[in-house]
């Protein structure tokens, strides 16, 4: 049986979007992360766990969860070796999830965004479907042949970036800008902002990890 865990992280969070996601999906577990607990508190959503160092959260809200609820709290010193979101992802994995949806993982801090994208590697290597969502982006990792369907797309655009190393024999079929047997490198922008042309877009490569971003304006 699949188990979906939703993580509410501490980046910029579009509340209307986040509420729509929580209303549409069946979340077996909700983990609040640092400032993300403010969204849960103000919308009367009781998380199953909260984690973080709570250096950016409203302390009165953090105290509410500490003192007035039975929600398990994983609190860490700010001088730690992992981001709050990474800690939440690892907790989700120990809880036996098969799918992780992360909200509030994007926003103005590009360093936090990049750390969160790299964190997707941890569940990816364990065979867990993990995605970052905001109103304009759906971000995940792929490790081989992948089909994008127009009818299921998050938006009209998609971009692809190798994570870590070159990806050889990289091909795209069914898109506005097709590609055949290309070497995808970490330092060019060739695969930014492609578009779905046919009903199905086929992405193929034999090895490596690729960041897939489906986007809309």
C-alpha positions as CSV (number, residue, x, y, z in Angstrom):
1,X,0.0,0.0,0.0
2,X,1.4,3.4,-1.0
3,X,2.0,6.0,1.7
4,X,2.1,9.7,0.8
5,X,3.7,12.1,3.2
6,X,3.4,15.9,2.7
7,X,6.1,18.1,4.0
8,X,5.3,21.8,4.7
9,X,8.7,23.4,4.6
10,X,9.8,26.9,5.7
11,X,10.3,28.7,2.4
12,X,7.8,30.9,0.6
13,X,4.4,29.2,0.7
14,X,1.4,30.2,-1.3
15,X,-1.4,29.4,1.2
16,X,-4.2,29.0,-1.4
17,X,-2.1,26.6,-3.4
18,X,-1.0,24.6,-0.4
19,X,-4.5,24.3,0.8
20,X,-5.7,23.2,-2.6
21,X,-3.0,20.5,-2.7
22,X,-3.9,19.2,0.8
23,X,-7.6,19.1,-0.2
24,X,-6.9,17.2,-3.5
25,X,-4.5,14.6,-2.2
26,X,-4.8,12.0,0.5
27,X,-1.9,12.6,2.9
28,X,-1.2,9.8,5.2
29,X,1.1,12.0,7.2
30,X,1.9,15.8,7.4
31,X,5.3,17.0,8.6
32,X,5.7,20.7,9.5
33,X,9.2,22.1,9.1
34,X,10.3,25.2,11.0
35,X,8.4,28.3,9.7
36,X,6.0,25.9,7.9
37,X,4.3,25.3,11.2
38,X,2.9,28.8,11.0
39,X,0.8,27.8,8.0
40,X,-0.5,24.7,9.7
41,X,-1.3,26.6,12.9
42,X,-3.2,29.4,11.1
43,X,-5.2,26.9,9.0
44,X,-6.0,24.6,12.0
45,X,-4.2,21.7,10.4
46,X,-2.7,19.4,13.0
47,X,0.6,17.9,11.7
48,X,1.7,14.4,12.6
49,X,5.3,15.6,13.3
50,X,7.2,18.8,13.3
51,X,10.9,19.2,12.9
52,X,13.5,21.9,12.7
53,X,15.6,24.3,14.8
54,X,12.7,26.8,14.7
55,X,15.0,29.8,14.3
56,X,12.6,31.4,11.8
57,X,9.3,30.3,13.3
58,X,7.0,32.3,15.5
59,X,8.1,31.2,18.9
60,X,4.6,31.5,20.4
61,X,3.4,29.0,17.8
62,X,6.4,26.7,18.4
63,X,5.6,26.9,22.1
64,X,2.0,26.0,21.4
65,X,3.1,22.7,19.8
66,X,5.6,22.1,22.5
67,X,3.2,22.7,25.4
68,X,-0.3,22.2,24.3
69,X,-0.3,19.4,21.8
70,X,1.0,15.8,21.7
71,X,2.6,16.2,18.3
72,X,6.0,14.6,18.3
73,X,8.7,17.3,17.9
74,X,12.2,16.7,16.5
75,X,14.0,19.8,17.6
76,X,17.6,20.5,16.6
77,X,20.3,23.0,17.4
78,X,20.8,25.6,14.6
79,X,24.4,24.5,14.5
80,X,23.5,21.2,12.7
81,X,24.9,19.5,9.6
82,X,21.7,19.2,7.6
83,X,18.9,21.5,6.5
84,X,15.5,21.2,8.2
85,X,13.9,20.0,5.0
86,X,16.5,17.2,4.7
87,X,15.8,16.1,8.2
88,X,12.1,16.0,7.4
89,X,12.7,14.0,4.2
90,X,14.8,11.5,6.2
91,X,12.0,11.3,8.8
92,X,9.4,10.6,6.1
93,X,11.6,7.8,4.8
94,X,11.9,6.2,8.2
95,X,8.1,6.3,8.4
96,X,7.9,4.1,5.3
97,X,6.6,6.5,2.7
98,X,6.4,5.6,-1.0
99,X,5.7,9.2,-2.0
100,X,6.9,12.6,-0.7
101,X,5.4,16.0,-1.7
102,X,7.2,19.0,-0.5
103,X,5.5,22.4,-0.3
104,X,7.2,25.6,0.8
105,X,10.6,24.5,-0.5
106,X,11.0,27.4,-3.1
107,X,11.1,31.1,-2.7
108,X,13.6,34.0,-2.6
109,X,16.5,32.1,-1.1
110,X,18.1,30.4,-4.1
111,X,20.6,28.6,-1.8
112,X,17.8,27.0,0.1
113,X,16.0,26.0,-3.1
114,X,19.2,24.4,-4.5
115,X,19.7,22.6,-1.2
116,X,16.2,21.3,-1.4
117,X,16.6,20.1,-5.0
118,X,19.7,18.2,-4.1
119,X,17.9,16.7,-1.1
120,X,15.6,15.0,-3.5
121,X,18.5,12.7,-4.3
122,X,18.2,10.9,-1.0
123,X,14.7,9.5,-1.5
124,X,15.3,9.1,-5.3
125,X,18.2,6.7,-4.6
126,X,15.8,4.7,-2.3
127,X,13.2,4.4,-5.0
128,X,10.8,6.9,-3.4
129,X,8.9,9.4,-5.6
130,X,9.7,12.8,-4.2
131,X,8.6,16.1,-5.7
132,X,8.8,19.8,-4.9
133,X,5.7,21.8,-5.7
134,X,4.7,25.4,-5.9
135,X,2.1,27.2,-8.0
136,X,4.4,27.4,-11.0
137,X,6.8,24.5,-10.7
138,X,6.9,20.8,-10.2
139,X,10.4,19.5,-9.6
140,X,11.6,15.9,-9.5
141,X,14.5,13.7,-10.4
142,X,14.5,11.1,-13.1
143,X,17.0,8.3,-13.7
144,X,16.2,7.0,-17.2
145,X,13.5,6.7,-19.8
146,X,10.6,9.0,-18.9
147,X,7.3,9.9,-20.6
148,X,5.6,13.3,-20.2
149,X,2.0,13.4,-21.2
150,X,0.4,16.7,-22.3
151,X,-2.8,15.8,-20.5
152,X,-1.0,15.3,-17.2
153,X,1.6,18.0,-17.5
154,X,2.1,20.6,-14.8
155,X,2.6,23.4,-17.4
156,X,3.5,23.8,-21.1
157,X,7.3,24.0,-20.4
158,X,9.9,21.7,-19.1
159,X,13.6,22.0,-18.4
160,X,16.2,19.4,-17.8
161,X,19.6,19.6,-15.9
162,X,22.1,16.9,-15.1
163,X,22.7,16.5,-11.4
164,X,26.4,16.1,-10.7
165,X,27.9,14.7,-13.9
166,X,27.5,14.6,-17.6
167,X,24.7,12.5,-19.0
168,X,25.5,10.6,-22.2
169,X,23.2,9.5,-25.0
170,X,20.5,12.0,-24.0
171,X,17.5,12.2,-26.3
172,X,14.1,14.0,-26.4
173,X,11.3,13.1,-28.7
174,X,7.9,14.7,-29.2
175,X,9.0,18.2,-27.9
176,X,9.3,21.5,-29.7
177,X,13.1,21.2,-29.5
178,X,14.0,17.5,-30.0
179,X,17.4,16.1,-29.2
180,X,19.2,13.0,-30.2
181,X,22.2,11.3,-28.6
182,X,23.4,14.4,-26.9
183,X,25.8,14.8,-24.0
184,X,24.0,16.8,-21.3
185,X,26.5,18.8,-19.3
186,X,26.1,20.7,-16.0
187,X,27.3,24.0,-17.4
188,X,25.1,24.7,-20.4
189,X,21.5,25.9,-20.8
190,X,20.5,23.9,-23.9
191,X,17.6,22.1,-22.2
192,X,16.0,25.1,-20.5
193,X,12.3,25.9,-21.4
194,X,11.4,23.2,-23.9
195,X,7.8,22.7,-24.7
196,X,5.5,19.7,-25.1
197,X,4.6,19.4,-28.8
198,X,3.0,16.0,-29.2
199,X,0.7,14.2,-26.7
200,X,3.7,12.3,-25.3
201,X,7.3,13.5,-24.9
202,X,9.8,10.8,-24.5
203,X,13.0,11.5,-22.6
204,X,15.7,8.8,-22.7
205,X,19.2,8.2,-21.3
206,X,21.1,5.2,-20.0
207,X,22.7,6.4,-16.8
208,X,22.9,9.4,-14.5
209,X,20.4,11.6,-12.6
210,X,18.5,14.4,-14.3
211,X,16.5,17.2,-12.7
212,X,13.1,17.6,-14.4
213,X,11.3,20.9,-13.9
214,X,7.8,21.2,-15.3
215,X,6.8,24.9,-15.2
216,X,4.1,27.4,-16.1
217,X,4.0,31.2,-16.2
